[in-house]
Amino acid sequence: MAMRVTRWIVAVLTFSTMSFTAVAPTAQAAEVDLRARLDGSTAFLRASGFSEYDRNATERDVEVTVRNIARLAGKRVTVYVSGSKVGTIRVRAAGVAHREWDTERGQFVPIASAGDFVKIRTTAGSLVASGKFVRSGD
């Protein structure tokens, strides 16, 4: 009887170890790190900036910075990721807008992949800047 229990415990431990080994690569594969260079539109030629997007099995976050948009100082711009509205940013007096959104803080961040766009628009809908996400390091 003791031998059967010992075999059963060894079998359970072996299976558990194999399960963790099989899960680890999947969790690593689920991590996505993207970056986009933002270029100004025809209406905002000098606008520039960047966006970084990170996703893992439990959370997503996106950071957006746009510079050289002084004529929008004091106004809000709207950020879209993969076609979904993420939120708005107030443009500072220096012509810079910066913000980060994170699902861990209960904020909406859509799922994005390489090739998806990040766009910044005025509240009236005019395109300020945009860029395409690529994998970090590409």
C-alpha positions in Angstrom: 0.0 0.0 0.0 2.8 2.4 0.9 4.5 1.7 -2.4 1.3 2.6 -4.3 1.0 5.9 -2.4 4.6 6.7 -3.1 4.2 6.0 -6.8 1.1 8.2 -6.9 2.8 11.1 -5.2 5.8 10.8 -7.6 3.4 10.7 -10.5 1.5 13.8 -9.3 4.8 15.7 -8.7 6.1 14.7 -12.1 2.9 15.8 -13.8 2.8 19.1 -11.9 6.4 19.8 -12.9 5.7 19.1 -16.5 2.6 21.4 -16.3 4.7 24.3 -15.1 7.3 23.7 -17.7 4.6 23.7 -20.4 3.0 26.9 -19.1 6.2 29.0 -18.8 7.0 29.3 -22.6 3.3 30.1 -23.2 3.4 33.0 -20.7 6.6 34.3 -22.2 5.1 34.1 -25.7 2.2 36.2 -24.5 4.4 39.2 -23.7 4.3 41.9 -26.3 6.4 45.0 -26.4 5.7 47.5 -29.1 6.9 51.0 -30.1 5.7 53.5 -32.5 7.4 56.7 -33.8 4.7 59.4 -34.1 4.9 61.8 -37.1 2.9 64.9 -37.6 0.0 65.2 -40.0 -0.3 67.7 -42.8 -2.1 70.1 -40.4 0.6 69.6 -37.7 3.8 69.1 -39.7 6.2 69.7 -36.8 4.4 67.3 -34.4 6.5 64.3 -33.3 6.6 61.8 -30.5 6.5 58.2 -29.6 4.2 55.6 -28.1 5.1 52.4 -26.2 2.8 49.5 -25.7 3.3 46.5 -23.4 1.0 43.5 -22.9 1.4 40.3 -20.8 -1.0 37.7 -19.6 -2.4 39.9 -16.9 -2.2 43.6 -18.0 -1.8 46.1 -20.8 -0.3 49.6 -20.8 0.3 52.3 -23.3 2.3 55.5 -23.1 2.0 58.4 -25.5 4.1 61.5 -25.9 3.5 64.2 -28.5 5.7 67.3 -28.9 5.7 70.5 -31.0 2.0 71.1 -30.8 2.2 74.5 -29.0 -0.8 75.9 -30.9 -2.9 73.3 -29.0 -1.6 74.4 -25.6 -4.4 74.2 -23.0 -6.6 72.0 -25.2 -7.2 68.3 -25.1 -6.1 65.7 -27.7 -7.6 62.3 -28.0 -5.6 59.1 -28.3 -6.7 56.1 -30.3 -4.9 52.7 -30.2 -5.9 50.0 -32.8 -8.9 52.1 -33.7 -10.3 52.3 -30.1 -10.4 55.5 -28.1 -8.1 55.2 -25.1 -8.6 58.7 -23.6 -7.6 62.3 -23.7 -4.5 64.4 -22.8 -4.3 68.1 -22.0 -1.5 69.8 -24.0 0.9 71.7 -21.7 2.0 75.3 -22.4 5.3 74.0 -23.9 3.3 72.1 -26.6 3.8 68.7 -25.1 1.2 66.1 -24.3 2.1 63.0 -22.3 0.1 60.3 -20.6 0.1 56.6 -19.7 -2.8 54.2 -19.3 -2.6 50.9 -17.5 -5.3 48.2 -17.1 -3.7 47.4 -13.7 -5.1 50.9 -12.6 -8.5 50.0 -14.0 -8.0 52.1 -17.2 -9.0 50.9 -20.7 -6.2 49.8 -22.9 -7.2 47.8 -26.1 -5.3 44.8 -27.4 -2.7 46.0 -30.0 -0.3 44.1 -32.2 2.6 45.0 -34.5 1.1 46.8 -37.5 -1.6 48.5 -35.6 -1.8 52.3 -35.5 -1.7 54.9 -32.7 -3.4 58.2 -33.6 -3.7 61.5 -31.9 -6.5 63.7 -32.9 -8.0 67.1 -31.8 -11.3 66.9 -30.1 -12.8 68.1 -33.4 -11.3 65.1 -35.1 -8.3 66.5 -37.0 -5.3 64.2 -37.1 -2.4 65.6 -35.1 0.1 62.7 -35.3 0.2 59.0 -36.0 2.4 56.0 -36.1 2.5 52.3 -36.6 3.5 49.9 -33.8 6.5 47.6 -34.4 8.0 45.1 -32.1 10.6 46.7 -29.8 14.0 46.1 -31.3 12.8 45.8 -34.9 
